[in-house]
Amino acid sequence: MTVALLTGCAWVKLTPEGEKVRVLSAQEVASCKKKGETTVSLRDKVAGIGRNKDKVKAELEMLARNAAPDLDGDTVVPASEIVDGKQTFDVYRCIGN
């Protein structure tokens, strides 16, 4: 399991490997091989004020995409809801499976 923690107003950026990873739905990975899961997190509040939910979602997806290559994955699927800035993703290998 990989956990990433960001503090403050850090900007999440995709790594070159993460740029190659897709975010799909559970229905779209039926023929893929599950490689594991990753849990990623970041601050969803700054100075006690909630951050934009769409931005938090997008940054969590980027963190999961960055983590997927460590599990030999090329696709991530959200496996949980976002709770307190934390979300779990299933990691799959779909290309060259």
N, CA, C and O atoms as a GROMACS GRO file, in nm:
protein
  388
    1MET      N    1   0.084  -0.117   0.000
    1MET     CA    2   0.000   0.000   0.000
    1MET      C    3   0.089   0.123   0.000
    1MET      O    4   0.189   0.128   0.071
    2THR      N    5   0.053   0.223  -0.078
    2THR     CA    6   0.127   0.346  -0.087
    2THR      C    7   0.042   0.457  -0.029
    2THR      O    8  -0.077   0.468  -0.062
    3VAL      N    9   0.100   0.540   0.055
    3VAL     CA   10   0.028   0.654   0.111
    3VAL      C   11   0.108   0.779   0.080
    3VAL      O   12   0.228   0.785   0.108
    4ALA      N   13   0.042   0.876   0.023
    4ALA     CA   14   0.107   1.003  -0.005
    4ALA      C   15   0.038   1.111   0.077
    4ALA      O   16  -0.085   1.115   0.081
    5LEU      N   17   0.113   1.196   0.139
    5LEU     CA   18   0.056   1.302   0.222
    5LEU      C   19   0.115   1.435   0.178
    5LEU      O   20   0.237   1.451   0.170
    6LEU      N   21   0.027   1.527   0.150
    6LEU     CA   22   0.070   1.661   0.113
    6LEU      C   23   0.024   1.757   0.221
    6LEU      O   24  -0.082   1.739   0.281
    7THR      N   25   0.102   1.859   0.245
    7THR     CA   26   0.064   1.957   0.344
    7THR      C   27   0.048   2.092   0.280
    7THR      O   28   0.102   2.119   0.173
    8GLY      N   29  -0.027   2.177   0.347
    8GLY     CA   30  -0.044   2.314   0.301
    8GLY      C   31  -0.107   2.323   0.164
    8GLY      O   32  -0.202   2.251   0.132
    9CYS      N   33  -0.053   2.412   0.082
    9CYS     CA   34  -0.109   2.436  -0.050
    9CYS      C   35  -0.020   2.380  -0.160
    9CYS      O   36  -0.011   2.438  -0.268
   10ALA      N   37   0.045   2.270  -0.133
   10ALA     CA   38   0.133   2.209  -0.234
   10ALA      C   39   0.054   2.175  -0.359
   10ALA      O   40  -0.063   2.138  -0.352
   11TRP      N   41   0.120   2.188  -0.472
   11TRP     CA   42   0.056   2.154  -0.599
   11TRP      C   43   0.091   2.011  -0.635
   11TRP      O   44   0.207   1.971  -0.629
   12VAL      N   45  -0.009   1.935  -0.672
   12VAL     CA   46   0.012   1.797  -0.714
   12VAL      C   47   0.044   1.798  -0.862
   12VAL      O   48  -0.026   1.861  -0.941
   13LYS      N   49   0.151   1.730  -0.899
   13LYS     CA   50   0.189   1.721  -1.040
   13LYS      C   51   0.205   1.575  -1.077
   13LYS      O   52   0.252   1.494  -0.997
   14LEU      N   53   0.165   1.543  -1.198
   14LEU     CA   54   0.183   1.408  -1.248
   14LEU      C   55   0.330   1.383  -1.280
   14LEU      O   56   0.398   1.469  -1.336
   15THR      N   57   0.378   1.265  -1.243
   15THR     CA   58   0.511   1.224  -1.283
   15THR      C   59   0.502   1.178  -1.429
   15THR      O   60   0.392   1.155  -1.479
   16PRO      N   61   0.615   1.164  -1.497
   16PRO     CA   62   0.610   1.112  -1.635
   16PRO      C   63   0.541   0.975  -1.641
   16PRO      O   64   0.468   0.947  -1.736
   17GLU      N   65   0.564   0.889  -1.541
   17GLU     CA   66   0.500   0.758  -1.538
   17GLU      C   67   0.350   0.773  -1.511
   17GLU      O   68   0.268   0.703  -1.571
   18GLY      N   69   0.314   0.864  -1.420
   18GLY     CA   70   0.174   0.887  -1.386
   18GLY      C   71   0.092   0.939  -1.502
   18GLY      O   72  -0.028   0.915  -1.509
   19GLU      N   73   0.157   1.012  -1.593
   19GLU     CA   74   0.087   1.065  -1.710
   19GLU      C   75   0.032   0.954  -1.799
   19GLU      O   76  -0.064   0.975  -1.873
   20LYS      N   77   0.092   0.836  -1.791
   20LYS     CA   78   0.050   0.723  -1.875
   20LYS      C   79  -0.062   0.641  -1.811
   20LYS      O   80  -0.115   0.549  -1.875
   21VAL      N   81  -0.098   0.671  -1.687
   21VAL     CA   82  -0.199   0.594  -1.614
   21VAL      C   83  -0.337   0.657  -1.633
   21VAL      O   84  -0.353   0.779  -1.626
   22ARG      N   85  -0.436   0.571  -1.659
   22ARG     CA   86  -0.574   0.617  -1.681
   22ARG      C   87  -0.656   0.600  -1.554
   22ARG      O   88  -0.625   0.516  -1.469
   23VAL      N   89  -0.763   0.680  -1.543
   23VAL     CA   90  -0.862   0.664  -1.437
   23VAL      C   91  -0.989   0.614  -1.506
   23VAL      O   92  -1.046   0.684  -1.590
   24LEU      N   93  -1.033   0.493  -1.470
   24LEU     CA   94  -1.152   0.434  -1.530
   24LEU      C   95  -1.251   0.392  -1.423
   24LEU      O   96  -1.222   0.400  -1.303
   25SER      N   97  -1.368   0.346  -1.467
   25SER     CA   98  -1.469   0.294  -1.375
   25SER      C   99  -1.450   0.144  -1.359
   25SER      O  100  -1.379   0.081  -1.438
   26ALA      N  101  -1.511   0.088  -1.258
   26ALA     CA  102  -1.500  -0.056  -1.232
   26ALA      C  103  -1.549  -0.138  -1.352
   26ALA      O  104  -1.493  -0.244  -1.381
   27GLN      N  105  -1.652  -0.092  -1.422
   27GLN     CA  106  -1.705  -0.164  -1.537
   27GLN      C  107  -1.605  -0.168  -1.652
   27GLN      O  108  -1.607  -0.261  -1.732
   28GLU      N  109  -1.520  -0.069  -1.661
   28GLU     CA  110  -1.426  -0.060  -1.773
   28GLU      C  111  -1.300  -0.145  -1.755
   28GLU      O  112  -1.220  -0.155  -1.847
   29VAL      N  113  -1.282  -0.205  -1.638
   29VAL     CA  114  -1.160  -0.284  -1.614
   29VAL      C  115  -1.189  -0.433  -1.598
   29VAL      O  116  -1.109  -0.506  -1.541
   30ALA      N  117  -1.304  -0.477  -1.648
   30ALA     CA  118  -1.344  -0.617  -1.631
   30ALA      C  119  -1.242  -0.715  -1.688
   30ALA      O  120  -1.225  -0.824  -1.633
   31SER      N  121  -1.173  -0.679  -1.795
   31SER     CA  122  -1.076  -0.770  -1.857
   31SER      C  123  -0.932  -0.741  -1.812
   31SER      O  124  -0.838  -0.798  -1.868
   32CYS      N  125  -0.916  -0.655  -1.714
   32CYS     CA  126  -0.782  -0.618  -1.667
   32CYS      C  127  -0.742  -0.702  -1.546
   32CYS      O  128  -0.827  -0.767  -1.484
   33LYS      N  129  -0.614  -0.702  -1.514
   33LYS     CA  130  -0.563  -0.777  -1.400
   33LYS      C  131  -0.540  -0.681  -1.284
   33LYS      O  132  -0.466  -0.584  -1.296
   34LYS      N  133  -0.602  -0.710  -1.170
   34LYS     CA  134  -0.584  -0.626  -1.053
   34LYS      C  135  -0.445  -0.651  -0.994
   34LYS      O  136  -0.404  -0.765  -0.974
   35LYS      N  137  -0.373  -0.540  -0.968
   35LYS     CA  138  -0.236  -0.548  -0.918
   35LYS      C  139  -0.226  -0.512  -0.770
   35LYS      O  140  -0.125  -0.541  -0.706
   36GLY      N  141  -0.330  -0.450  -0.717
   36GLY     CA  142  -0.327  -0.411  -0.576
   36GLY      C  143  -0.412  -0.288  -0.554
   36GLY      O  144  -0.503  -0.258  -0.631
   37GLU      N  145  -0.380  -0.216  -0.447
   37GLU     CA  146  -0.451  -0.092  -0.419
   37GLU      C  147  -0.354   0.009  -0.360
   37GLU      O  148  -0.249  -0.026  -0.307
   38THR      N  149  -0.394   0.135  -0.370
   38THR     CA  150  -0.316   0.243  -0.313
   38THR      C  151  -0.412   0.338  -0.242
   38THR      O  152  -0.522   0.363  -0.290
   39THR      N  153  -0.369   0.389  -0.130
   39THR     CA  154  -0.446   0.488  -0.057
   39THR      C  155  -0.366   0.617  -0.058
   39THR      O  156  -0.250   0.620  -0.019
   40VAL      N  157  -0.431   0.722  -0.103
   40VAL     CA  158  -0.365   0.852  -0.114
   40VAL      C  159  -0.441   0.954  -0.030
   40VAL      O  160  -0.561   0.940  -0.007
   41SER      N  161  -0.370   1.055   0.014
   41SER     CA  162  -0.436   1.157   0.095
   41SER      C  163  -0.368   1.292   0.080
   41SER      O  164  -0.252   1.301   0.041
   42LEU      N  165  -0.444   1.394   0.111
   42LEU     CA  166  -0.396   1.531   0.111
   42LEU      C  167  -0.485   1.612   0.203
   42LEU      O  168  -0.587   1.563   0.251
   43ARG      N  169  -0.447   1.734   0.226
   43ARG     CA  170  -0.530   1.819   0.311
   43ARG      C  171  -0.653   1.865   0.232
   43ARG      O  172  -0.640   1.919   0.123
   44ASP      N  173  -0.771   1.842   0.290
   44ASP     CA  174  -0.893   1.888   0.224
   44ASP      C  175  -0.943   2.018   0.286
   44ASP      O  176  -1.046   2.072   0.244
   45LYS      N  177  -0.870   2.067   0.386
   45LYS     CA  178  -0.902   2.195   0.449
   45LYS      C  179  -0.773   2.274   0.466
   45LYS      O  180  -0.668   2.218   0.499
   46VAL      N  181  -0.782   2.402   0.445
   46VAL     CA  182  -0.670   2.491   0.468
   46VAL      C  183  -0.718   2.600   0.563
   46VAL      O  184  -0.816   2.669   0.534
   47ALA      N  185  -0.650   2.614   0.675
   47ALA     CA  186  -0.688   2.710   0.779
   47ALA      C  187  -0.833   2.688   0.822
   47ALA      O  188  -0.906   2.784   0.850
   48GLY      N  189  -0.875   2.561   0.827
   48GLY     CA  190  -1.010   2.527   0.872
   48GLY      C  191  -1.118   2.544   0.768
   48GLY      O  192  -1.235   2.519   0.796
   49ILE      N  193  -1.081   2.586   0.648
   49ILE     CA  194  -1.179   2.607   0.540
   49ILE      C  195  -1.166   2.495   0.439
   49ILE      O  196  -1.056   2.465   0.393
   50GLY      N  197  -1.280   2.432   0.405
   50GLY     CA  198  -1.279   2.322   0.308
   50GLY      C  199  -1.235   2.367   0.170
   50GLY      O  200  -1.273   2.474   0.123
   51ARG      N  201  -1.152   2.284   0.107
   51ARG     CA  202  -1.107   2.312  -0.029
   51ARG      C  203  -1.214   2.271  -0.130
   51ARG      O  204  -1.307   2.198  -0.097
   52ASN      N  205  -1.200   2.320  -0.250
   52ASN     CA  206  -1.291   2.285  -0.359
   52ASN      C  207  -1.292   2.134  -0.379
   52ASN      O  208  -1.186   2.074  -0.401
   53LYS      N  209  -1.410   2.072  -0.372
   53LYS     CA  210  -1.421   1.926  -0.381
   53LYS      C  211  -1.371   1.870  -0.514
   53LYS      O  212  -1.310   1.764  -0.517
   54ASP      N  213  -1.395   1.941  -0.623
   54ASP     CA  214  -1.348   1.894  -0.754
   54ASP      C  215  -1.196   1.897  -0.761
   54ASP      O  216  -1.134   1.808  -0.820
   55LYS      N  217  -1.135   1.999  -0.701
   55LYS     CA  218  -0.988   2.008  -0.701
   55LYS      C  219  -0.929   1.897  -0.615
   55LYS      O  220  -0.830   1.835  -0.653
   56VAL      N  221  -0.989   1.872  -0.499
   56VAL     CA  222  -0.942   1.763  -0.412
   56VAL      C  223  -0.952   1.630  -0.487
   56VAL      O  224  -0.858   1.551  -0.484
   57LYS      N  225  -1.064   1.605  -0.553
   57LYS     CA  226  -1.085   1.481  -0.629
   57LYS      C  227  -0.978   1.467  -0.738
   57LYS      O  228  -0.919   1.360  -0.753
   58ALA      N  229  -0.955   1.574  -0.813
   58ALA     CA  230  -0.857   1.570  -0.922
   58ALA      C  231  -0.716   1.545  -0.868
   58ALA      O  232  -0.639   1.469  -0.928
   59GLU      N  233  -0.681   1.608  -0.756
   59GLU     CA  234  -0.547   1.588  -0.700
   59GLU      C  235  -0.530   1.448  -0.644
   59GLU      O  236  -0.422   1.390  -0.656
   60LEU      N  237  -0.634   1.391  -0.583
   60LEU     CA  238  -0.626   1.253  -0.534
   60LEU      C  239  -0.608   1.157  -0.651
   60LEU      O  240  -0.531   1.060  -0.641
   61GLU      N  241  -0.677   1.182  -0.762
   61GLU     CA  242  -0.660   1.098  -0.881
   61GLU      C  243  -0.517   1.108  -0.932
   61GLU      O  244  -0.459   1.007  -0.973
   62MET      N  245  -0.459   1.228  -0.931
   62MET     CA  246  -0.321   1.243  -0.977
   62MET      C  247  -0.225   1.166  -0.886
   62MET      O  248  -0.133   1.101  -0.935
   63LEU      N  249  -0.246   1.174  -0.755
   63LEU     CA  250  -0.161   1.100  -0.662
   63LEU      C  251  -0.172   0.949  -0.686
   63LEU      O  252  -0.071   0.878  -0.683
   64ALA      N  253  -0.294   0.901  -0.711
   64ALA     CA  254  -0.313   0.758  -0.739
   64ALA      C  255  -0.246   0.719  -0.870
   64ALA      O  256  -0.184   0.612  -0.880
   65ARG      N  257  -0.258   0.804  -0.971
   65ARG     CA  258  -0.192   0.777  -1.099
   65ARG      C  259  -0.041   0.771  -1.082
   65ARG      O  260   0.025   0.687  -1.144
   66ASN      N  261   0.015   0.859  -0.999
   66ASN     CA  262   0.159   0.859  -0.974
   66ASN      C  263   0.202   0.732  -0.901
   66ASN      O  264   0.314   0.684  -0.921
   67ALA      N  265   0.116   0.677  -0.816
   67ALA     CA  266   0.150   0.558  -0.737
   67ALA      C  267   0.134   0.428  -0.816
   67ALA      O  268   0.201   0.330  -0.785
   68ALA      N  269   0.046   0.424  -0.915
   68ALA     CA  270   0.014   0.301  -0.987
   68ALA      C  271   0.135   0.231  -1.050
   68ALA      O  272   0.144   0.108  -1.041
   69PRO      N  273   0.229   0.302  -1.112
   69PRO     CA  274   0.344   0.232  -1.172
   69PRO      C  275   0.426   0.153  -1.070
   69PRO      O  276   0.490   0.055  -1.106
   70ASP      N  277   0.425   0.194  -0.944
   70ASP     CA  278   0.497   0.119  -0.840
   70ASP      C  279   0.439  -0.021  -0.820
   70ASP      O  280   0.507  -0.110  -0.770
   71LEU      N  281   0.312  -0.039  -0.860
   71LEU     CA  282   0.246  -0.169  -0.851
   71LEU      C  283   0.233  -0.234  -0.988
   71LEU      O  284   0.156  -0.329  -1.005
   72ASP      N  285   0.307  -0.184  -1.087
   72ASP     CA  286   0.302  -0.231  -1.225
   72ASP      C  287   0.163  -0.210  -1.285
   72ASP      O  288   0.118  -0.290  -1.367
   73GLY      N  289   0.098  -0.102  -1.245
   73GLY     CA  290  -0.036  -0.072  -1.297
   73GLY      C  291  -0.034   0.037  -1.400
   73GLY      O  292   0.057   0.120  -1.404
   74ASP      N  293  -0.137   0.037  -1.485
   74ASP     CA  294  -0.153   0.142  -1.584
   74ASP      C  295  -0.291   0.206  -1.578
   74ASP      O  296  -0.326   0.291  -1.659
   75THR      N  297  -0.371   0.162  -1.480
   75THR     CA  298  -0.508   0.210  -1.465
   75THR      C  299  -0.545   0.212  -1.317
   75THR      O  300  -0.508   0.121  -1.243
   76VAL      N  301  -0.617   0.315  -1.275
   76VAL     CA  302  -0.669   0.320  -1.138
   76VAL      C  303  -0.820   0.337  -1.142
   76VAL      O  304  -0.875   0.400  -1.232
   77VAL      N  305  -0.885   0.281  -1.039
   77VAL     CA  306  -1.030   0.290  -1.026
   77VAL      C  307  -1.059   0.332  -0.882
   77VAL      O  308  -1.013   0.266  -0.789
   78PRO      N  309  -1.136   0.439  -0.862
   78PRO     CA  310  -1.171   0.476  -0.725
   78PRO      C  311  -1.242   0.359  -0.656
   78PRO      O  312  -1.338   0.304  -0.709
   79ALA      N  313  -1.194   0.322  -0.536
   79ALA     CA  314  -1.250   0.209  -0.462
   79ALA      C  315  -1.322   0.254  -0.336
   79ALA      O  316  -1.384   0.173  -0.267
   80SER      N  317  -1.313   0.382  -0.304
   80SER     CA  318  -1.381   0.434  -0.186
   80SER      C  319  -1.424   0.578  -0.214
   80SER      O  320  -1.383   0.639  -0.313
   81GLU      N  321  -1.505   0.628  -0.127
   81GLU     CA  322  -1.541   0.770  -0.132
   81GLU      C  323  -1.425   0.849  -0.072
   81GLU      O  324  -1.338   0.793  -0.006
   82ILE      N  325  -1.425   0.978  -0.095
   82ILE     CA  326  -1.326   1.066  -0.034
   82ILE      C  327  -1.373   1.100   0.107
   82ILE      O  328  -1.483   1.152   0.126
   83VAL      N  329  -1.289   1.070   0.205
   83VAL     CA  330  -1.322   1.099   0.344
   83VAL      C  331  -1.202   1.171   0.407
   83VAL      O  332  -1.092   1.116   0.414
   84ASP      N  333  -1.225   1.293   0.451
   84ASP     CA  334  -1.119   1.373   0.514
   84ASP      C  335  -0.993   1.379   0.428
   84ASP      O  336  -0.882   1.369   0.480
   85GLY      N  337  -1.011   1.396   0.298
   85GLY     CA  338  -0.897   1.410   0.208
   85GLY      C  339  -0.824   1.281   0.177
   85GLY      O  340  -0.710   1.285   0.130
   86LYS      N  341  -0.888   1.168   0.202
   86LYS     CA  342  -0.824   1.037   0.181
   86LYS      C  343  -0.913   0.951   0.092
   86LYS      O  344  -1.035   0.953   0.105
   87GLN      N  345  -0.851   0.876   0.002
   87GLN     CA  346  -0.926   0.788  -0.089
   87GLN      C  347  -0.841   0.669  -0.128
   87GLN      O  348  -0.719   0.680  -0.144
   88THR      N  349  -0.907   0.554  -0.143
   88THR     CA  350  -0.840   0.432  -0.187
   88THR      C  351  -0.876   0.406  -0.333
   88THR      O  352  -0.990   0.426  -0.375
   89PHE      N  353  -0.778   0.361  -0.409
   89PHE     CA  354  -0.795   0.327  -0.550
   89PHE      C  355  -0.746   0.185  -0.573
   89PHE      O  356  -0.645   0.144  -0.517
   90ASP      N  357  -0.819   0.109  -0.654
   90ASP     CA  358  -0.770  -0.020  -0.701
   90ASP      C  359  -0.679   0.007  -0.820
   90ASP      O  360  -0.707   0.095  -0.901
   91VAL      N  361  -0.570  -0.069  -0.829
   91VAL     CA  362  -0.472  -0.051  -0.936
   91VAL      C  363  -0.478  -0.173  -1.027
   91VAL      O  364  -0.472  -0.286  -0.979
   92TYR      N  365  -0.488  -0.151  -1.159
   92TYR     CA  366  -0.500  -0.257  -1.258
   92TYR      C  367  -0.394  -0.245  -1.364
   92TYR      O  368  -0.338  -0.138  -1.387
   93ARG      N  369  -0.367  -0.358  -1.429
   93ARG     CA  370  -0.284  -0.363  -1.550
   93ARG      C  371  -0.378  -0.404  -1.662
   93ARG      O  372  -0.429  -0.515  -1.663
   94CYS      N  373  -0.400  -0.313  -1.756
   94CYS     CA  374  -0.494  -0.339  -1.865
   94CYS      C  375  -0.422  -0.355  -2.000
   94CYS      O  376  -0.466  -0.433  -2.084
   95ILE      N  377  -0.314  -0.282  -2.020
   95ILE     CA  378  -0.242  -0.287  -2.146
   95ILE      C  379  -0.133  -0.393  -2.136
   95ILE      O  380  -0.054  -0.392  -2.041
   96GLY      N  381  -0.128  -0.484  -2.232
   96GLY     CA  382  -0.030  -0.590  -2.228
   96GLY      C  383  -0.058  -0.690  -2.116
   96GLY      O  384   0.032  -0.755  -2.063
   97ASN      N  385  -0.183  -0.699  -2.083
   97ASN     CA  386  -0.229  -0.785  -1.972
   97ASN      C  387  -0.210  -0.931  -2.002
   97ASN      O  388  -0.243  -1.016  -1.920
   0.00000   0.00000   0.00000
